[in-house]
Amino acid sequence: MSATEPLVKISNLEIDGIADETRTRIINNVSLELNRGEVMGLIGESGAGKSTLGLAAMGFTRDGCEIVGGNIMFDGIDLVTATPDVRRQLLGKRIAYVAQSAAASFNPAHRIINQHAETPLCHGVSNRAEAEADAINLYQRLRLPNPDEIGFRYPHQVSGGQLQRAMTAMAMSCRPDLIIFDEPTTALDVTTQIEVLVAIREIVEQFQTAAIYITHDLAVVAQMADRVKVLLRGDEVEEADTRTMLAAPREDYTKSLWAVRSFQRPQKPLATRGAVPVISLRNVTAAYGNNDPVVRDVSFDIHEGRTVAVVGESGSGKSTTARCITGLLPPKTGEIAFQNKVLPADYRKRSVDQLRQVQMIYQMADTALNPRKRIGEIIGRPVEFYLGLKGAKRRRRVEELLELIEMDPREYINRLPSELSGGQKQRIGIARALAAEPKFIICDEVTSALDQLVAEGILKLLTRLQEEMKLSYMLITHDLSTVRAIADEVVVMKDGLIVEAGPKEEMFTPPHHAYTDLLLSSVPEMNPDWLDELLAQRGAENLGDAAVSKM
């Protein structure tokens, strides 16, 4: 290949999805060129074809998809007509992929570093000792804690954000020519996200790696991409260099993407003095096994009809606090109360009614819904377990719940999760939580995996349901725009401690605690120079220290 030829050249690509002998065009006559050291951003709402196009750049399609037109050239090799053996030699070594859901992608039975070393060993890039040493070096560059040790843990022993960084390191293990990043920072808090973005940019620049960066976060793509391509239902809407795209998008659809996330409900007045909280945490300290506590002396209240957002970087104790509330992790000390009545620390000792009152909506609907069960069964199980409804009464209640989340029962009740979009799966997760008719719901990063248009719809749905049903929410999130949209109060956690708490309006108004200020200043902006300006302000060499030091 000559120096002037692009590394990747996709021409007039057409891909069909095939289900029950019915064909649906999911990529329609799309072309793409990518040079070494260049980053192409792919954006668009859920179902636009971003991931399908990214995977096609590897010569790969998901089950049920078929390339029916066009060609895909990688360094002079046509990946459409290449033999499986040729593609196997490329994948992992010269072409790598970073998936959105690290938790669903790692093998839970093997240590992280063993999975990291597998690709360089298989391709003969390095021996075992060299692969492990390089893994530790990459863990350090990606700001993973205890880089010498963390790789020897199993996937379930690290946080979601840490696992996502470990997957990014694994993709870089052979220093590939092309990396497909499919929402690589979705699961990361804002401070960690910056570190990973900086590390990705360094790798791309140092090794002249080409990258396709798929994201629904427009502020992130502004920092990472040289060019941006916008997709809608498999069609190319427009493509331009990043600065032109941000400053002057041509098409109405692109302009609508720039305008999303305008939703923000007013902050509710403070709870009446003496009002009984729905949930109270009183001096809760918790640990896993005999290890050091990961939550220390945490106390806060959540009142009826209100939303308390718990924010903080990966490993701050947000999800552990939720596990304590649900009874999945009994606290070492302290107590959880529901309407001033102390709940048994272990969920197995709680009554059915106590279990019913505390429900959870999970971050990754892909892994939270049983792929073998139909939607009617997924929602119907808690209806039967908590309310005792069976047969026609159970089905009628499931239909009511689907209508409540704005999904037509006739269309969706018999579908499998694989037949739904990401936003639809998350709505099913909401319906499953509502099936128990709870007073309190923990929303664990419920919009982080969704594009901004779909996420706004989910936030509006949660707000409507809260008003209609007087629900109380604990919102675990690293997305401060979500906090601004629907929270009433904010609790900021770091290293298992609450460092600041109060009404939302006060929390977003200076002066802040130093750590809160760090979080707020780390939210990406729709300015291509934002990350460079931030690095200059903080000092690039101190960026990681600033994010992990004790404040």
GUMI-467061 format. One line per field, with one value per residue (C-alpha): residue number from 0; residue in one letter; x, y, z. Coordinates in steps of 0.05 Angstrom, whole numbers, plus 32768, in hexadecimal, padded with zeros to 4 digits. Example, Ala and Ser with C-alpha at 12.3 -4.5 7.8 and 13.67 -1.06 7.14 Angstrom:
2
n	[0 | 1]
res	[a | s]
x	[80F6 | 8111]
y	[7FA6 | 7FEB]
z	[809C | 808F]
//
This chain:
551
n	[0 | 1 | 2 | 3 | 4 | 5 | 6 | 7 | 8 | 9 | 10 | 11 | 12 | 13 | 14 | 15 | 16 | 17 | 18 | 19 | 20 | 21 | 22 | 23 | 24 | 25 | 26 | 27 | 28 | 29 | 30 | 31 | 32 | 33 | 34 | 35 | 36 | 37 | 38 | 39 | 40 | 41 | 42 | 43 | 44 | 45 | 46 | 47 | 48 | 49 | 50 | 51 | 52 | 53 | 54 | 55 | 56 | 57 | 58 | 59 | 60 | 61 | 62 | 63 | 64 | 65 | 66 | 67 | 68 | 69 | 70 | 71 | 72 | 73 | 74 | 75 | 76 | 77 | 78 | 79 | 80 | 81 | 82 | 83 | 84 | 85 | 86 | 87 | 88 | 89 | 90 | 91 | 92 | 93 | 94 | 95 | 96 | 97 | 98 | 99 | 100 | 101 | 102 | 103 | 104 | 105 | 106 | 107 | 108 | 109 | 110 | 111 | 112 | 113 | 114 | 115 | 116 | 117 | 118 | 119 | 120 | 121 | 122 | 123 | 124 | 125 | 126 | 127 | 128 | 129 | 130 | 131 | 132 | 133 | 134 | 135 | 136 | 137 | 138 | 139 | 140 | 141 | 142 | 143 | 144 | 145 | 146 | 147 | 148 | 149 | 150 | 151 | 152 | 153 | 154 | 155 | 156 | 157 | 158 | 159 | 160 | 161 | 162 | 163 | 164 | 165 | 166 | 167 | 168 | 169 | 170 | 171 | 172 | 173 | 174 | 175 | 176 | 177 | 178 | 179 | 180 | 181 | 182 | 183 | 184 | 185 | 186 | 187 | 188 | 189 | 190 | 191 | 192 | 193 | 194 | 195 | 196 | 197 | 198 | 199 | 200 | 201 | 202 | 203 | 204 | 205 | 206 | 207 | 208 | 209 | 210 | 211 | 212 | 213 | 214 | 215 | 216 | 217 | 218 | 219 | 220 | 221 | 222 | 223 | 224 | 225 | 226 | 227 | 228 | 229 | 230 | 231 | 232 | 233 | 234 | 235 | 236 | 237 | 238 | 239 | 240 | 241 | 242 | 243 | 244 | 245 | 246 | 247 | 248 | 249 | 250 | 251 | 252 | 253 | 254 | 255 | 256 | 257 | 258 | 259 | 260 | 261 | 262 | 263 | 264 | 265 | 266 | 267 | 268 | 269 | 270 | 271 | 272 | 273 | 274 | 275 | 276 | 277 | 278 | 279 | 280 | 281 | 282 | 283 | 284 | 285 | 286 | 287 | 288 | 289 | 290 | 291 | 292 | 293 | 294 | 295 | 296 | 297 | 298 | 299 | 300 | 301 | 302 | 303 | 304 | 305 | 306 | 307 | 308 | 309 | 310 | 311 | 312 | 313 | 314 | 315 | 316 | 317 | 318 | 319 | 320 | 321 | 322 | 323 | 324 | 325 | 326 | 327 | 328 | 329 | 330 | 331 | 332 | 333 | 334 | 335 | 336 | 337 | 338 | 339 | 340 | 341 | 342 | 343 | 344 | 345 | 346 | 347 | 348 | 349 | 350 | 351 | 352 | 353 | 354 | 355 | 356 | 357 | 358 | 359 | 360 | 361 | 362 | 363 | 364 | 365 | 366 | 367 | 368 | 369 | 370 | 371 | 372 | 373 | 374 | 375 | 376 | 377 | 378 | 379 | 380 | 381 | 382 | 383 | 384 | 385 | 386 | 387 | 388 | 389 | 390 | 391 | 392 | 393 | 394 | 395 | 396 | 397 | 398 | 399 | 400 | 401 | 402 | 403 | 404 | 405 | 406 | 407 | 408 | 409 | 410 | 411 | 412 | 413 | 414 | 415 | 416 | 417 | 418 | 419 | 420 | 421 | 422 | 423 | 424 | 425 | 426 | 427 | 428 | 429 | 430 | 431 | 432 | 433 | 434 | 435 | 436 | 437 | 438 | 439 | 440 | 441 | 442 | 443 | 444 | 445 | 446 | 447 | 448 | 449 | 450 | 451 | 452 | 453 | 454 | 455 | 456 | 457 | 458 | 459 | 460 | 461 | 462 | 463 | 464 | 465 | 466 | 467 | 468 | 469 | 470 | 471 | 472 | 473 | 474 | 475 | 476 | 477 | 478 | 479 | 480 | 481 | 482 | 483 | 484 | 485 | 486 | 487 | 488 | 489 | 490 | 491 | 492 | 493 | 494 | 495 | 496 | 497 | 498 | 499 | 500 | 501 | 502 | 503 | 504 | 505 | 506 | 507 | 508 | 509 | 510 | 511 | 512 | 513 | 514 | 515 | 516 | 517 | 518 | 519 | 520 | 521 | 522 | 523 | 524 | 525 | 526 | 527 | 528 | 529 | 530 | 531 | 532 | 533 | 534 | 535 | 536 | 537 | 538 | 539 | 540 | 541 | 542 | 543 | 544 | 545 | 546 | 547 | 548 | 549 | 550]
res	[m | s | a | t | e | p | l | v | k | i | s | n | l | e | i | d | g | i | a | d | e | t | r | t | r | i | i | n | n | v | s | l | e | l | n | r | g | e | v | m | g | l | i | g | e | s | g | a | g | k | s | t | l | g | l | a | a | m | g | f | t | r | d | g | c | e | i | v | g | g | n | i | m | f | d | g | i | d | l | v | t | a | t | p | d | v | r | r | q | l | l | g | k | r | i | a | y | v | a | q | s | a | a | a | s | f | n | p | a | h | r | i | i | n | q | h | a | e | t | p | l | c | h | g | v | s | n | r | a | e | a | e | a | d | a | i | n | l | y | q | r | l | r | l | p | n | p | d | e | i | g | f | r | y | p | h | q | v | s | g | g | q | l | q | r | a | m | t | a | m | a | m | s | c | r | p | d | l | i | i | f | d | e | p | t | t | a | l | d | v | t | t | q | i | e | v | l | v | a | i | r | e | i | v | e | q | f | q | t | a | a | i | y | i | t | h | d | l | a | v | v | a | q | m | a | d | r | v | k | v | l | l | r | g | d | e | v | e | e | a | d | t | r | t | m | l | a | a | p | r | e | d | y | t | k | s | l | w | a | v | r | s | f | q | r | p | q | k | p | l | a | t | r | g | a | v | p | v | i | s | l | r | n | v | t | a | a | y | g | n | n | d | p | v | v | r | d | v | s | f | d | i | h | e | g | r | t | v | a | v | v | g | e | s | g | s | g | k | s | t | t | a | r | c | i | t | g | l | l | p | p | k | t | g | e | i | a | f | q | n | k | v | l | p | a | d | y | r | k | r | s | v | d | q | l | r | q | v | q | m | i | y | q | m | a | d | t | a | l | n | p | r | k | r | i | g | e | i | i | g | r | p | v | e | f | y | l | g | l | k | g | a | k | r | r | r | r | v | e | e | l | l | e | l | i | e | m | d | p | r | e | y | i | n | r | l | p | s | e | l | s | g | g | q | k | q | r | i | g | i | a | r | a | l | a | a | e | p | k | f | i | i | c | d | e | v | t | s | a | l | d | q | l | v | a | e | g | i | l | k | l | l | t | r | l | q | e | e | m | k | l | s | y | m | l | i | t | h | d | l | s | t | v | r | a | i | a | d | e | v | v | v | m | k | d | g | l | i | v | e | a | g | p | k | e | e | m | f | t | p | p | h | h | a | y | t | d | l | l | l | s | s | v | p | e | m | n | p | d | w | l | d | e | l | l | a | q | r | g | a | e | n | l | g | d | a | a | v | s | k | m]
x	[8000 | 801C | 8026 | 7FED | 7FBB | 7F8C | 7F95 | 7F4A | 7F1E | 7ED4 | 7EAF | 7E63 | 7E58 | 7E14 | 7E02 | 7DC0 | 7DA3 | 7D7E | 7D47 | 7D13 | 7D27 | 7D18 | 7D50 | 7D5A | 7D8F | 7DB8 | 7DF4 | 7DE0 | 7E16 | 7E48 | 7E90 | 7ECA | 7F15 | 7F46 | 7F90 | 7FC6 | 7FC5 | 7F7F | 7F42 | 7EFD | 7EC2 | 7E81 | 7E43 | 7DF8 | 7DBE | 7DB2 | 7DA7 | 7DCC | 7DFD | 7E3B | 7E51 | 7E3F | 7E6B | 7EA4 | 7EA2 | 7E9F | 7EE1 | 7EFE | 7EDD | 7EAC | 7E60 | 7E34 | 7E09 | 7DCD | 7DF2 | 7E0D | 7E39 | 7E13 | 7E38 | 7E78 | 7EBE | 7EE9 | 7F34 | 7F66 | 7FAE | 7FA0 | 7F7A | 7F31 | 7F11 | 7ED0 | 7EF1 | 7F2C | 7F2F | 7F1F | 7F68 | 7F7F | 7F4D | 7F63 | 7FAA | 7F94 | 7F63 | 7F84 | 7FC8 | 7FBC | 7F72 | 7F57 | 7F13 | 7EFF | 7EB7 | 7E86 | 7E77 | 7EB7 | 7E8F | 7E6E | 7EAE | 7EE0 | 7EE1 | 7ECE | 7EF5 | 7F3A | 7F65 | 7F68 | 7FB3 | 7FAB | 7F77 | 7FA4 | 7FDF | 7FB7 | 7FB9 | 8003 | 8014 | 7FE6 | 8002 | 804B | 8054 | 8074 | 8080 | 8059 | 8089 | 808B | 8040 | 8035 | 8069 | 8048 | 8003 | 801C | 803A | 7FF8 | 7FD1 | 7FFD | 7FF4 | 7FA8 | 7FAB | 7F92 | 7F9D | 7FD4 | 7FEA | 801B | 7FE3 | 7FA0 | 7FAA | 7FAE | 7F66 | 7F28 | 7EF9 | 7EC5 | 7EFA | 7F02 | 7ED1 | 7EAF | 7EDA | 7F1A | 7F04 | 7EF7 | 7F3E | 7F5A | 7F35 | 7F53 | 7F98 | 7F8A | 7F77 | 7FBA | 7FE3 | 7FFB | 7FFF | 7FCD | 7FC8 | 7F7D | 7F53 | 7F07 | 7EF1 | 7EA8 | 7E92 | 7ED3 | 7EC6 | 7E7B | 7E86 | 7EBA | 7EB3 | 7EC8 | 7F0D | 7F1F | 7F02 | 7F34 | 7F6F | 7F57 | 7F4B | 7F92 | 7FAF | 7F89 | 7FA1 | 7FE9 | 7FE5 | 7FC7 | 7FFC | 8038 | 8029 | 8004 | 7FC9 | 7F89 | 7F49 | 7EFF | 7EDF | 7E95 | 7E71 | 7E30 | 7E56 | 7E60 | 7E8F | 7EBD | 7EBF | 7ED1 | 7F11 | 7F24 | 7F11 | 7F33 | 7EF4 | 7EAC | 7E7A | 7E30 | 7E02 | 7DB7 | 7D94 | 7DCE | 7DD4 | 7E0D | 7DF2 | 7E32 | 7E7D | 7EAE | 7EEC | 7EDA | 7EDF | 7EB3 | 7E81 | 7E7C | 7E79 | 7E4D | 7E29 | 7E03 | 7DCA | 7D8E | 7D99 | 7DE0 | 7DC8 | 7D94 | 7DCC | 7DF1 | 7DB2 | 7DA0 | 7DA1 | 7D7C | 7D4C | 7D52 | 7D19 | 7D17 | 7D36 | 7D01 | 7CFF | 7D23 | 7CFE | 7CD2 | 7CF6 | 7CE5 | 7CCC | 7CDC | 7D0F | 7CFF | 7D47 | 7D7A | 7DC3 | 7DE0 | 7E2B | 7E33 | 7E78 | 7E81 | 7EB9 | 7EC1 | 7ED9 | 7F11 | 7F2C | 7F2E | 7EEA | 7ED4 | 7E9B | 7EA9 | 7E77 | 7E45 | 7E05 | 7DCE | 7D82 | 7D55 | 7D0E | 7CCE | 7CCB | 7D12 | 7D51 | 7D95 | 7DD0 | 7E0E | 7E4B | 7E95 | 7ECB | 7ED3 | 7EE0 | 7EC3 | 7E90 | 7E51 | 7E3C | 7E53 | 7E24 | 7DEC | 7DFE | 7DF8 | 7DB3 | 7D9A | 7DB7 | 7DE7 | 7E22 | 7E12 | 7E36 | 7E6D | 7E4F | 7E14 | 7DCE | 7D9C | 7D55 | 7D16 | 7CE4 | 7D08 | 7D06 | 7D4A | 7D52 | 7D76 | 7DBD | 7DBA | 7D85 | 7D78 | 7D5D | 7D2D | 7CE3 | 7CC6 | 7CA6 | 7CE9 | 7D09 | 7CD0 | 7CDA | 7D23 | 7D2F | 7D67 | 7D70 | 7DB4 | 7DE7 | 7DEF | 7DAB | 7DD0 | 7DEA | 7DB0 | 7D7A | 7D78 | 7D84 | 7D5C | 7D1D | 7CE8 | 7CD4 | 7C92 | 7CB8 | 7CED | 7CBA | 7C88 | 7CB7 | 7CB9 | 7C6E | 7C61 | 7C96 | 7C85 | 7C3B | 7C25 | 7C03 | 7BFE | 7BE0 | 7BB5 | 7BBD | 7C09 | 7C07 | 7BD8 | 7C08 | 7C43 | 7C1D | 7C0E | 7C57 | 7C6C | 7C39 | 7C55 | 7C9A | 7C7C | 7C86 | 7C4C | 7C3F | 7C26 | 7C68 | 7C9A | 7C7E | 7C96 | 7CD9 | 7D1E | 7D4E | 7D7A | 7D41 | 7D41 | 7D6B | 7D96 | 7D62 | 7D2A | 7D50 | 7D5B | 7D10 | 7D04 | 7D34 | 7D0A | 7CCA | 7CE8 | 7CFA | 7CB4 | 7C94 | 7CA1 | 7C7C | 7CB6 | 7CBD | 7D08 | 7D31 | 7D7D | 7D8E | 7DD5 | 7DF2 | 7DB1 | 7DC2 | 7E0D | 7E08 | 7DD3 | 7DDA | 7DC6 | 7D82 | 7D6E | 7D8B | 7D61 | 7D23 | 7D35 | 7D40 | 7CFC | 7CDC | 7CFC | 7CE5 | 7C9E | 7C9B | 7CB7 | 7C81 | 7C48 | 7C5E | 7C81 | 7CC1 | 7D03 | 7D43 | 7D8C | 7DB0 | 7DF6 | 7E19 | 7E59 | 7E32 | 7E2A | 7DFA | 7DCB | 7DD3 | 7DC0 | 7D84 | 7D5F | 7D82 | 7D68 | 7DA4 | 7DEC | 7E1B | 7E64 | 7E8E | 7ED8 | 7EFF | 7EC0 | 7EB3 | 7E80 | 7EA8 | 7E6D | 7E21 | 7DE8 | 7DB1 | 7DC2 | 7DC2 | 7DF3 | 7E20 | 7E27 | 7E35 | 7E7C | 7E9F | 7EA6 | 7ECE | 7F0F | 7EFA | 7EB5 | 7ED8 | 7F04 | 7EC7 | 7EA4 | 7EE1 | 7EEA | 7EA8 | 7EBB | 7EA2 | 7E8F | 7ED1 | 7F08 | 7F3D | 7F1D | 7F49 | 7F89 | 7F77 | 7F67 | 7FA9 | 7FCF | 7FA9 | 7FB5 | 7FF7 | 7FF4 | 8026 | 7FFE | 7FBA | 7FB8 | 7FD1 | 7F9C | 7F65 | 7F7C | 7F9C | 7F7A | 7F54]
y	[8000 | 8044 | 8079 | 80A2 | 8069 | 8068 | 8030 | 8021 | 802D | 8018 | 8024 | 8023 | 7FF2 | 7FD1 | 7FA3 | 7F7F | 7F64 | 7F23 | 7F0A | 7ED6 | 7EDB | 7F26 | 7F54 | 7F9A | 7FC9 | 7FE0 | 7FFF | 8021 | 8035 | 8052 | 8062 | 8072 | 8080 | 8080 | 8090 | 807A | 80A4 | 80BF | 80B8 | 80B4 | 80C2 | 809E | 80BD | 80B4 | 809B | 8053 | 8027 | 8057 | 8020 | 803A | 7FF9 | 7FD1 | 7FFF | 7FFC | 7FB0 | 7FAE | 7FD4 | 7F94 | 7F69 | 7F50 | 7F4F | 7F38 | 7EFA | 7F09 | 7F3E | 7F36 | 7F63 | 7F67 | 7F9F | 7FC8 | 7FB7 | 7FC1 | 7FCB | 7FC8 | 7FD6 | 7FBB | 7F7D | 7F75 | 7F5E | 7F4A | 7F16 | 7F04 | 7EBD | 7EB1 | 7EA0 | 7EE4 | 7F08 | 7EE0 | 7EF6 | 7F3F | 7F40 | 7F4E | 7F5B | 7F91 | 7FA1 | 7FA5 | 7FB3 | 7FD3 | 7FC0 | 7FEC | 7FB9 | 7F9F | 7F77 | 7F4F | 7F47 | 7F2B | 7EE2 | 7EDF | 7E9F | 7EBB | 7EF0 | 7F33 | 7F2F | 7EE8 | 7F02 | 7F3E | 7F11 | 7EE0 | 7F0A | 7F1D | 7ED4 | 7EB8 | 7EE7 | 7EDD | 7F27 | 7F18 | 7EE2 | 7EDB | 7F05 | 7F3D | 7F3D | 7F43 | 7F7A | 7FA1 | 7F97 | 7FB6 | 7FF0 | 7FFC | 7FF7 | 802D | 8059 | 8051 | 8065 | 8023 | 801E | 7FED | 7FDE | 7FA9 | 7F82 | 7F92 | 7F65 | 7F28 | 7F32 | 7F13 | 7F42 | 7F42 | 7F5C | 7FA0 | 7FD9 | 7FE2 | 801F | 7FF9 | 7FBF | 7FED | 8008 | 7FC2 | 7FB2 | 7FF0 | 7FD8 | 7F92 | 7FB0 | 7FD5 | 7F97 | 7F8A | 7FD5 | 7FCB | 7FF6 | 8000 | 8001 | 8005 | 8028 | 8019 | 8049 | 803C | 806F | 8065 | 8042 | 8073 | 80AD | 80F1 | 80F3 | 80AD | 80BB | 80F4 | 80C6 | 8091 | 80C4 | 80DF | 8099 | 8088 | 80C8 | 80B9 | 8072 | 808A | 80C1 | 8097 | 805A | 807E | 8050 | 805D | 805C | 805C | 807B | 8069 | 8093 | 80B6 | 80EA | 8124 | 8149 | 810C | 8104 | 814E | 813F | 80FF | 8100 | 8121 | 8116 | 8105 | 80DC | 80E0 | 80A4 | 809D | 8059 | 803F | 807C | 80AD | 80F2 | 811A | 8118 | 8151 | 8162 | 8168 | 81B3 | 81BF | 818B | 81AC | 81F3 | 81EC | 81A9 | 81A9 | 8179 | 8183 | 813F | 8150 | 8192 | 816C | 8141 | 8180 | 819A | 815D | 8156 | 8197 | 8175 | 818C | 8189 | 81BD | 81AA | 8199 | 81BE | 819E | 8169 | 8182 | 8183 | 8144 | 811E | 80D4 | 80BF | 8085 | 806D | 807F | 806B | 8073 | 806F | 8036 | 8016 | 7FDB | 7FAF | 7F72 | 7F39 | 7F4C | 7F83 | 7FCD | 7FF0 | 800B | 8034 | 8059 | 807A | 808C | 80AF | 80D0 | 80D0 | 80C9 | 80E4 | 80D3 | 80EB | 8104 | 80F1 | 80EF | 80E9 | 80C6 | 80D9 | 80CB | 80A9 | 805E | 803B | 8074 | 8046 | 8059 | 8013 | 7FF4 | 8024 | 800B | 7FC3 | 7FD3 | 7FF1 | 7FB4 | 7F84 | 7F63 | 7F7B | 7F7F | 7FBB | 7FAF | 7FE6 | 8016 | 8009 | 8014 | 8029 | 8029 | 805C | 805E | 8012 | 7FF1 | 7FBE | 7F7C | 7F85 | 7F45 | 7F42 | 7EF8 | 7F0E | 7F42 | 7F35 | 7F32 | 7F76 | 7F94 | 7F78 | 7F93 | 7FDB | 7FE0 | 7FD3 | 7FE0 | 7FF5 | 7FDE | 8001 | 7FCD | 7FB4 | 7F84 | 7F5C | 7F6A | 7F49 | 7EFD | 7EF4 | 7EB3 | 7ED0 | 7EF7 | 7F3D | 7F24 | 7EF1 | 7F23 | 7F55 | 7F20 | 7EFC | 7F35 | 7F41 | 7EFA | 7EF8 | 7F39 | 7F42 | 7EF9 | 7F04 | 7EC9 | 7EB8 | 7EED | 7F1E | 7F19 | 7F24 | 7F60 | 7F7F | 7F74 | 7F96 | 7FD1 | 7FD8 | 7FD7 | 800E | 8034 | 8035 | 8049 | 8006 | 7FE4 | 7FA0 | 7F81 | 7F90 | 7F81 | 7F4F | 7F12 | 7F2E | 7F19 | 7F4D | 7F44 | 7F5F | 7FA2 | 7FE1 | 7FF8 | 802C | 7FF9 | 7FC8 | 7FFE | 800C | 7FC2 | 7FC8 | 8001 | 7FD9 | 7F9E | 7FCB | 7FEA | 7FA4 | 7F9D | 7FDF | 7FFA | 803C | 8042 | 8033 | 8034 | 804C | 8034 | 805B | 8051 | 807F | 8077 | 8041 | 8068 | 809C | 80E2 | 80E2 | 80A0 | 80B4 | 80F3 | 80C8 | 809A | 80D6 | 80F3 | 80AF | 80A8 | 80EE | 80E0 | 809F | 80C0 | 80F5 | 80C4 | 808F | 80B9 | 8090 | 80A0 | 8096 | 808D | 809F | 8082 | 80A7 | 80C5 | 80F0 | 8135 | 814A | 8113 | 812E | 8174 | 8157 | 8131 | 8133 | 8159 | 814C | 8136 | 810B | 810C | 80CF | 80C2 | 8087 | 806E | 80B0 | 80E7 | 8126 | 8154 | 8151 | 8181 | 819B | 8198 | 81E3 | 81ED | 81B5 | 81D4 | 8219 | 822B | 8226 | 81DA | 81A7 | 819C | 8157 | 8170 | 81A7 | 8172 | 814B | 8189 | 81A1 | 815C | 815C | 8160 | 819B | 81A2 | 81C4 | 819F | 81C3 | 81B4 | 8177 | 8199 | 81D7 | 81AC | 8187 | 81C9 | 81E4 | 81A7 | 8192 | 8153 | 812E | 813A | 8129 | 80E3 | 80F9 | 812F | 80FD | 80C9 | 80F1 | 80FC | 813D]
z	[8000 | 7FEE | 8023 | 8006 | 8007 | 8044 | 8076 | 8074 | 8038 | 803C | 7FFB | 7FF0 | 8029 | 8030 | 806A | 8075 | 80B5 | 80AB | 80DB | 80CA | 8080 | 8082 | 806C | 8088 | 806E | 80AA | 8084 | 8043 | 8011 | 8045 | 8034 | 8062 | 805C | 8096 | 8096 | 80C7 | 8106 | 80F7 | 8123 | 8103 | 8131 | 8123 | 8143 | 813F | 8169 | 817D | 8140 | 8111 | 80FD | 8121 | 8140 | 8101 | 80D7 | 810A | 810B | 80BF | 80BD | 80DC | 80A7 | 80DC | 80E1 | 811A | 8114 | 80E9 | 80C0 | 807A | 804E | 800D | 7FE8 | 7FE6 | 7FFE | 803B | 802E | 8067 | 8052 | 800D | 8026 | 8014 | 8055 | 8033 | 8006 | 8034 | 804F | 8098 | 80A4 | 8089 | 80B5 | 80F2 | 80E6 | 80E6 | 811F | 8162 | 8144 | 8110 | 811E | 8165 | 8183 | 81C5 | 81D7 | 81FC | 8233 | 8252 | 8285 | 824E | 8225 | 8258 | 8269 | 82B3 | 82BE | 82AC | 82CB | 82A5 | 8295 | 8278 | 8248 | 8237 | 8227 | 81FC | 81BC | 81BA | 81CA | 8194 | 8160 | 8175 | 8186 | 81CA | 81FD | 823E | 8269 | 8235 | 822D | 8278 | 827F | 8245 | 8265 | 82A6 | 827F | 825B | 829C | 82B8 | 827B | 8280 | 82CA | 82E6 | 8331 | 8348 | 8300 | 8317 | 8339 | 8319 | 82DD | 830A | 8321 | 8301 | 82DB | 8313 | 8344 | 8323 | 8314 | 82D1 | 82C1 | 82D2 | 82A7 | 826C | 8271 | 8276 | 8234 | 8214 | 822A | 820D | 81C9 | 81C9 | 81DB | 8193 | 8181 | 8148 | 810A | 8115 | 8154 | 8156 | 8196 | 81A2 | 81DA | 8201 | 8238 | 8242 | 8285 | 829E | 82CE | 82B3 | 82D5 | 82BD | 8279 | 826F | 8281 | 8250 | 8219 | 8223 | 8222 | 81E1 | 81C0 | 81D5 | 81B9 | 8177 | 816F | 8186 | 815B | 8122 | 8130 | 810A | 8133 | 8129 | 8167 | 8170 | 81A4 | 81B6 | 81DF | 81B1 | 81E1 | 81E2 | 8197 | 8193 | 81BA | 8196 | 814C | 8111 | 80E7 | 80FA | 80D2 | 80E6 | 80DA | 80DD | 80D4 | 80AA | 807D | 807D | 8090 | 8088 | 8095 | 80A3 | 80CC | 8115 | 811B | 80DE | 80F7 | 813B | 8122 | 80E4 | 80DB | 8099 | 80A7 | 80D6 | 80F6 | 810A | 8126 | 814F | 816E | 8182 | 81A5 | 81D0 | 821C | 8226 | 8256 | 829E | 82D0 | 8308 | 834A | 837E | 83C1 | 83FB | 8422 | 845A | 849D | 84C3 | 8485 | 8489 | 8453 | 8426 | 842C | 8461 | 8464 | 84A9 | 84B2 | 8480 | 847A | 844B | 8430 | 8403 | 842E | 845E | 8431 | 8444 | 8443 | 8400 | 841F | 845F | 848F | 8457 | 846C | 8442 | 843A | 83FD | 8404 | 83DF | 8397 | 8397 | 8371 | 8393 | 8363 | 837D | 8354 | 8357 | 832F | 8324 | 8366 | 8391 | 83B2 | 838B | 8376 | 83B8 | 83DC | 83AF | 83BF | 8409 | 83FF | 83D8 | 840C | 83DB | 8406 | 8450 | 8470 | 84A4 | 84CE | 84C7 | 84AF | 8476 | 8487 | 845C | 8475 | 84B8 | 84C1 | 84C0 | 8488 | 8494 | 847A | 8450 | 841A | 842A | 846E | 8451 | 8447 | 8402 | 840E | 8424 | 83E5 | 83BB | 83D2 | 83BA | 8370 | 833F | 82F6 | 82DC | 82B0 | 827A | 8264 | 8235 | 8270 | 82A0 | 8276 | 826D | 8222 | 8222 | 8240 | 821B | 8233 | 8250 | 827B | 8291 | 82AB | 82C1 | 82F1 | 8325 | 831A | 832F | 8366 | 8389 | 8379 | 8373 | 832F | 82FF | 82BC | 829C | 82D6 | 82D0 | 8285 | 828D | 82BF | 8291 | 8259 | 8287 | 8299 | 824F | 8242 | 827E | 825E | 821A | 81F7 | 81D2 | 81F5 | 81B4 | 8193 | 81CB | 81FD | 81D7 | 81C0 | 81D9 | 81F4 | 81B6 | 818C | 81B1 | 81AB | 81E6 | 81FA | 81F6 | 8222 | 8256 | 8256 | 8263 | 829E | 82B8 | 82B0 | 82D5 | 830F | 830F | 830E | 8359 | 8366 | 8390 | 83B5 | 83A6 | 8368 | 835F | 8319 | 830B | 82CF | 82AA | 826F | 8268 | 8232 | 820A | 81D4 | 81E8 | 81C5 | 81E5 | 8229 | 822A | 821E | 8258 | 8287 | 8274 | 8280 | 82C4 | 82D6 | 82C0 | 82E6 | 8325 | 8323 | 8316 | 8348 | 837E | 8374 | 8395 | 836D | 837E | 833D | 8338 | 82FF | 82E6 | 82B3 | 82D2 | 829B | 82B3 | 82FA | 82E1 | 82BC | 82F3 | 8337 | 8374 | 83A0 | 8394 | 83BD | 83A7 | 83BB | 83B8 | 83D4 | 83F8 | 841B | 8410 | 8402 | 83F3 | 83F1 | 83E8 | 83BA | 8370 | 8365 | 839F | 8387 | 8341 | 835E | 8375 | 83A4 | 83A0 | 83C6 | 839F | 8387 | 8371 | 834B | 8329 | 8313 | 82F8 | 82D2 | 82B3 | 828C | 8242 | 821A | 81D1 | 81C2 | 819C | 81C5 | 8209 | 821A | 8205 | 822D | 826A | 8264 | 8260 | 829C | 82C8 | 82AC | 8281 | 82AB | 82EA | 82CC | 82E8 | 832C | 832F | 8323 | 8356 | 838D | 83D0 | 83CF]
//
